[in-house]
Each structure stands twice: as C-alpha cells, then as structure tokens.
C-alpha cells in the first residue's frame, strides 16, 4: 500500500489542504506546531475511522483533540492510495450529524463497502492496535506494547496452524471470556432462582411445623378438657346412683302409702270426723261437765242443804255431770292423741312429698348438667378428631417438603450452564496453551529477524536480541545478555525499532507505509544514518515527520552519493 494524497477538508488546524506523497523514503519537515502530528493522526483516522469518547474521557480523546478549529461541525477528509496495483479514493466525514464513509476504485469506478470489510481486506486485515504497534510510531512511543504480543500470537496461530490469516487468538480469547461471563451471569441467576425455591420450601415447611405444634397443643388442650368433663360426668353419675339407691330404699314405704292412699284418705276423713265429734265435742263437753260437776259436788258435800232431798238432787246432778265429764274427758284424750299422731304423720308425709319434689327437681337439674356434659364431651371429641385429621394432613405435607429439600439438587438449566462454563474454561485454557506454544515458535522468528535488523543498525556491535512472549527484551553482545532497560536510550530505541520492523514483516500481508513521527529524537547521527540506510533499502513507502533537518539532509546526501556512484559507473 502507498499513500498518494492526503486532502484535509477540515481537520485540526488544516482546512482545504492537500499533501502529496511519493514512493520510498520522504521527510515531512516542520517546526513545532506545524501540524505533523495532525497529519499522522489524519492517516490513522482515514484508515480506521475515529469515534468520540464518552464521559470525562471525551475531552481528551483524538476526536476532540483534532476537531477542526474553524467550523467544527464540518469534520472531513479524503485519502487517495494505491493497493494491489489499483488506485482508490477513501472519503470520510467524522462529525456525528453528517458521518459517512465511502471507498471507490478510481480505475473502474467500482464503489466498495467499508461497512462490509472491503477496506479491511485491502489493508490485509491489519487492526488499529497492530498499526500502532508496528508501522506507526508516534512521539516517544517507540516501545511496542502488549497489543503487539497478542498480534504475534495470532500470527503464530494463523500461519502455523491454518496457513492463513483468519485466526484471532486474542479476539477468540476475548470472545470466550465474554461467553463465559455471560454463562456465569446466567449460572448465578439460576443459582439465585434455585436458592429462592429452596428457601421457599424451607419456609413453607417451617410454617407447617409451626402449625403442627399449634395443632398438637390444641389437641392436648382438648384432650385435657375431655378428661375433665369425663371426671365431672363420672362424679355426677356416681352421685345420681347413690340418690337412686337411697330413693330405692324409700320406695316400699312410698308404695305402701300410695297403695293405701285411698284407705288413708278415708281413714283421715274419718279421723277428721271423729276428731270433729270427739276431739272437737267430747273434750270441751267433758271439760264443761267437769267444771260444772266439780263445784256441785263440793257444794253438796260442804254446804248442807235445807232439804236432804234437795241436797241429794244437787249432788246427784253434780255427780252425774262429773261422771259424764270424766267419761268425756277420758274418751277424748285418745282421740286427741290420735289426732296429734295423725297430724304428725301428715306433716312427715308432706315433708317427704316436698323432699321428693325437691329431689325430682334436683334430678332434673342433674340430668340437664349430665346432658350438657355429654354434649361438651361429644363436641370436644369431634374437635379432637378434626385436629387429628388436619395434623395428619399437614404432617404428610411437611414430610414431603422435607424430602424435597433433602433431594434438592441443581436444575437441568444450572447443570447445562455449569457444563458450558467448564467447556469454555477448557477452550480458553487450550487456546492459551496453544498460543503460548505457538508464541514460542513465533518468538524465534521474530527474534531472528529483529536480531538481523539490530545487528545491522549497530554495525555488528550487538549480535542479536531476544524477546519473550511478553516482549521482555535482552540484548546479546557476544559475551553476555543485557536487559534492554540497562542500555542507553539510543540503543534501546534501536531495539524497539528492530522489533517493530520485524513484527511488521511477520504480521502484514500487504506492506503498509512506515510512518515515523519525531521517532529519531534520541538517535545520534551515526544511529540515524544506519536507520535511514536500512529504511531506504525496504520496498515500502516511508513517511518521516520531523522537526529537525538532519533526516532530510542525510537522505539528500545519501541520494547524491548514490547518484554520483551511478553517474561514475
């Protein structure tokens, strides 16, 4: 690839500015603030595009740094280049409002698609990081970075394994990492869901066990109540039996009274009648007769009458009254006694009937209590039966939940995610291992070619260099190996130059222009002359941006010398 023209429509400090490039080594000289770095950034932006950063980084990114000084909304440019013997015109607009890119073959007018990778194909698949690590060397940026190490691993995989350039080990590892992270996120999410399910089982079982404990307590309470009711019922039943026995003992006498009630009623009536005659008449009559007769007798005995007959008559009458009164009195006493006895018996019978009525009322109350106790017992037993059934049902559910909890394992989804994660880890490990193994082979090629370049640049003072997989570099002077950091800055810059140029030869199918932006500031004249001579022999376009005139002067002298030699021959 060779750049033919740079047309900065509006980029950085330049507006409507054309720069034309030639083959071979060419120097673009300019003092500080001339815009050399702007031209360097423009080449990169045209080849790979340029996006504006976000957040705080947006103020310091390349987009903001090279935003046009005038009319910043119009941010565009054109590059014309040659590739594969054909000429192309690449045009880009970088601002967001009118952002676009077009690629046209100027030989036949064919329009190619940058979005579909046509430009990438023309550039040989070079990535921006490879571009920055090999052919594009910025100010104080000569040391190759980790991107170059990754690119070398990709190169090893491509050329040792597939023979092509389609393998991107770093990209493959990044893709595998992203997939693994996605799987791990899904695995964590599935674990969280499974843990929630397990916690739900545990919580539900805890609720059931709590309900079982409450049911057990309620059952024990009901059973205690049943026992208490049963004891009360048994106690009252025993008292009723005792009363029945006592009542049974009075039953013969009661039956006798009942069977002779009619006779007693007749006898009572007769007694009442007798008492009415005898008790109510005889006693008072006898008492009257005694009261009347006693004084008459006393009067007849004490007071002599005027007439014996009169006295005799009075005495007979008094005696008769006395006899009658005595008879009446004597005959009335048994009646009174019998009446008293019958009155007592009546009171006793009335008391017994009252007691019987009270006992019957009490028996009715006891029966009601016993019936209520029976109802309570029946209700309590029904409650116990209900509690027992509910307890058994919840006990079965709790056992099932306990078994589910014990048998709780990973779901099929979680198992599949775990398998995928293991497979991705294995793939990463295999690619990493292969990359390391192939990287060693690539390192040998890189070290061999870089050593040749470094030895030529140092005129044989150093025989070679060795860079490991992480591009940790040592130099070999024929006697000892010296770590690159211990060498002078100029020698160190030569080492970095050698590694970059060797890597560019290994990695790039399409030779890209070599671009140096004040790269040789730490080179003395001898080192610079060696570097320029080596560059002049390469079949590449070389663009050197510098603020010093010595690069141009050395090249002019070298060309003059060569021309003189050619003329002499």
NORVENMO-V955841 format. One record per residue. RES is the residue in one small letter. D_CENTER is the distance of its C-alpha to the mean C-alpha in Angstrom with 1 decimal. Layout:
RES & D_CENTER
RES & D_CENTER
This chain:
x & 57.1
x & 59.4
x & 58.8
x & 61.7
x & 60.9
x & 58.3
x & 58.6
x & 56.5
x & 56.6
x & 54.5
x & 52.6
x & 52.5
x & 56.0
x & 57.6
x & 58.5
x & 60.6
x & 61.4
x & 62.4
x & 62.4
x & 64.1
x & 63.4
x & 65.7
x & 65.5
x & 65.6
x & 64.9
x & 65.1
x & 64.6
x & 63.2
x & 64.6
x & 63.7
x & 63.5
x & 60.3
x & 58.7
x & 60.6
x & 57.4
x & 57.2
x & 53.5
x & 53.1
x & 54.9
x & 52.8
x & 49.6
x & 51.1
x & 51.8
x & 48.2
x & 46.9
x & 49.2
x & 48.2
x & 44.4
x & 43.7
x & 42.2
x & 39.0
x & 38.3
x & 35.5
x & 32.8
x & 32.2
x & 34.4
x & 35.4
x & 37.1
x & 40.0
x & 40.9
x & 40.4
x & 43.3
x & 43.0
x & 43.7
x & 46.1
x & 48.4
x & 48.0
x & 51.5
x & 53.5
x & 55.2
x & 53.6
x & 50.0
x & 49.0
x & 51.3
x & 49.8
x & 51.3
x & 53.5
x & 55.2
x & 55.8
x & 58.4
x & 58.2
x & 59.8
x & 57.8
x & 59.2
x & 62.6
x & 61.2
x & 60.8
x & 57.7
x & 56.9
x & 53.3
x & 52.5
x & 49.4
x & 48.4
x & 45.5
x & 44.9
x & 42.0
x & 44.2
x & 46.6
x & 44.7
x & 46.2
x & 47.6
x & 50.6
x & 52.3
x & 55.8
x & 58.3
x & 61.5
x & 63.7
x & 62.9
x & 60.7
x & 57.7
x & 54.5
x & 51.6
x & 47.8
x & 46.0
x & 42.7
x & 43.3
x & 44.3
x & 48.1
x & 48.4
x & 46.1
x & 48.3
x & 51.4
x & 50.0
x & 49.4
x & 45.6
x & 45.6
x & 42.4
x & 42.5
x & 41.4
x & 44.2
x & 46.6
x & 45.8
x & 46.0
x & 49.3
x & 51.8
x & 50.7
x & 51.3
x & 50.7
x & 52.1
x & 51.2
x & 48.8
x & 50.9
x & 48.5
x & 46.3
x & 42.6
x & 39.7
x & 39.8
x & 43.2
x & 42.0
x & 39.3
x & 42.1
x & 44.3
x & 41.7
x & 41.4
x & 45.2
x & 45.4
x & 43.0
x & 44.9
x & 48.4
x & 48.2
x & 45.9
x & 46.4
x & 49.5
x & 48.0
x & 45.9
x & 42.9
x & 40.5
x & 38.2
x & 36.7
x & 34.9
x & 33.6
x & 32.7
x & 30.8
x & 29.0
x & 28.2
x & 27.0
x & 24.8
x & 23.3
x & 22.8
x & 21.3
x & 18.8
x & 18.0
x & 17.6
x & 15.4
x & 13.1
x & 13.1
x & 12.8
x & 9.7
x & 8.2
x & 9.8
x & 8.8
x & 5.1
x & 6.8
x & 9.3
x & 7.5
x & 6.4
x & 10.1
x & 11.4
x & 10.2
x & 11.7
x & 14.8
x & 15.1
x & 14.8
x & 17.3
x & 19.5
x & 19.6
x & 20.7
x & 23.3
x & 24.6
x & 24.9
x & 26.9
x & 28.9
x & 29.9
x & 31.0
x & 32.9
x & 34.5
x & 35.6
x & 36.9
x & 38.7
x & 40.4
x & 41.4
x & 42.9
x & 44.7
x & 46.2
x & 47.4
x & 49.0
x & 50.8
x & 52.0
x & 53.2
x & 54.9
x & 56.7
x & 57.8
x & 59.0
x & 60.8
x & 62.4
x & 63.7
x & 64.8
x & 66.9
x & 68.5
x & 69.4
x & 71.0
x & 73.1
x & 74.2
x & 75.1
x & 77.2
x & 78.9
x & 79.5
x & 80.8
x & 83.4
x & 84.7
x & 84.8
x & 88.4
x & 89.9
x & 87.9
x & 89.1
x & 92.7
x & 92.5
x & 91.0
x & 93.7
x & 96.5
x & 95.1
x & 97.8
x & 100.5
x & 99.1
x & 98.9
x & 102.6
x & 103.6
x & 101.7
x & 103.5
x & 106.8
x & 106.0
x & 105.2
x & 108.5
x & 110.3
x & 108.8
x & 109.9
x & 113.4
x & 113.7
x & 111.2
x & 111.6
x & 115.4
x & 116.9
x & 115.5
x & 116.3
x & 119.7
x & 120.4
x & 119.5
x & 121.8
x & 124.6
x & 124.2
x & 124.2
x & 127.3
x & 129.1
x & 128.6
x & 130.4
x & 133.2
x & 133.8
x & 133.8
x & 136.1
x & 138.5
x & 138.7
x & 139.1
x & 141.0
x & 144.3
x & 145.0
x & 148.2
x & 148.5
x & 147.7
x & 146.6
x & 144.5
x & 142.9
x & 142.5
x & 141.0
x & 138.5
x & 137.6
x & 137.3
x & 135.0
x & 133.0
x & 132.8
x & 131.8
x & 129.1
x & 128.0
x & 128.0
x & 126.1
x & 123.6
x & 123.2
x & 122.7
x & 120.2
x & 118.5
x & 118.4
x & 117.2
x & 114.5
x & 112.9
x & 111.4
x & 110.2
x & 108.5
x & 107.0
x & 105.9
x & 104.5
x & 102.6
x & 101.2
x & 100.2
x & 98.5
x & 96.6
x & 95.6
x & 94.5
x & 92.4
x & 90.9
x & 90.2
x & 88.7
x & 86.5
x & 85.4
x & 84.7
x & 82.7
x & 80.8
x & 80.3
x & 78.9
x & 76.6
x & 75.6
x & 75.0
x & 72.8
x & 71.0
x & 70.6
x & 69.1
x & 66.6
x & 65.7
x & 65.2
x & 62.9
x & 60.9
x & 60.8
x & 59.6
x & 56.9
x & 55.8
x & 55.8
x & 53.6
x & 51.2
x & 51.1
x & 50.6
x & 47.7
x & 46.1
x & 46.5
x & 44.9
x & 42.0
x & 41.7
x & 41.8
x & 39.0
x & 36.8
x & 37.6
x & 36.6
x & 33.4
x & 32.6
x & 33.4
x & 31.1
x & 28.1
x & 29.0
x & 29.0
x & 25.5
x & 24.2
x & 25.9
x & 24.4
x & 20.8
x & 21.8
x & 23.2
x & 20.2
x & 18.0
x & 20.7
x & 21.0
x & 17.3
x & 17.4
x & 16.0
x & 16.3
x & 19.1
x & 17.1
x & 15.4
x & 19.0
x & 20.5
x & 18.2
x & 19.1
x & 22.7
x & 22.7
x & 21.3
x & 24.0
x & 26.6
x & 25.8
x & 26.0
x & 29.2
x & 30.5
x & 29.9
x & 31.6
x & 34.5
x & 35.0
x & 34.9
x & 37.3
x & 39.5
x & 39.5
x & 40.6
x & 43.3
x & 44.5
x & 44.1
x & 46.7
x & 49.1
x & 48.5
x & 49.0
x & 52.4
x & 53.4
x & 52.2
x & 53.9
x & 57.1
x & 57.4
x & 56.2
x & 58.7
x & 61.5
x & 60.7
x & 60.4
x & 63.6
x & 65.4
x & 64.1
x & 65.3
x & 68.5
x & 67.7
x & 66.9
x & 63.5
x & 63.4
x & 59.7
x & 56.1
x & 53.1
x & 49.5
x & 46.6
x & 43.4
x & 42.1
x & 45.5
x & 46.5
x & 50.2
x & 53.3
x & 57.0
x & 59.8
x & 63.3
x & 65.0
x & 64.7
x & 61.2
x & 57.8
x & 56.8
x & 53.3
x & 53.3
x & 52.1
x & 55.4
x & 57.6
x & 59.1
x & 57.2
x & 59.7
x & 59.4
x & 55.6
x & 55.8
x & 58.1
x & 55.5
x & 52.7
x & 55.2
x & 56.0
x & 52.5
x & 51.6
x & 54.7
x & 54.2
x & 50.6
x & 51.8
x & 54.3
x & 51.8
x & 49.0
x & 50.8
x & 52.5
x & 54.0
x & 55.7
x & 54.3
x & 56.3
x & 56.1
x & 55.3
x & 56.0
x & 55.4
x & 57.4
x & 56.4
x & 59.7
x & 59.9
x & 59.8
x & 62.4
x & 66.0
x & 68.7
x & 69.1
x & 65.4
x & 65.2
x & 68.3
x & 66.8
x & 63.6
x & 65.5
x & 67.9
x & 65.0
x & 63.3
x & 66.7
x & 66.9
x & 63.5
x & 63.5
x & 60.9
x & 61.0
x & 60.5
x & 59.8
x & 60.3
x & 59.4
x & 61.2
x & 62.7
x & 65.5
x & 68.6
x & 69.1
x & 66.9
x & 69.1
x & 72.3
x & 71.5
x & 70.7
x & 73.9
x & 76.0
x & 74.5
x & 75.2
x & 78.7
x & 79.3
x & 78.2
x & 80.3
x & 83.2
x & 82.8
x & 82.6
x & 85.7
x & 87.6
x & 86.8
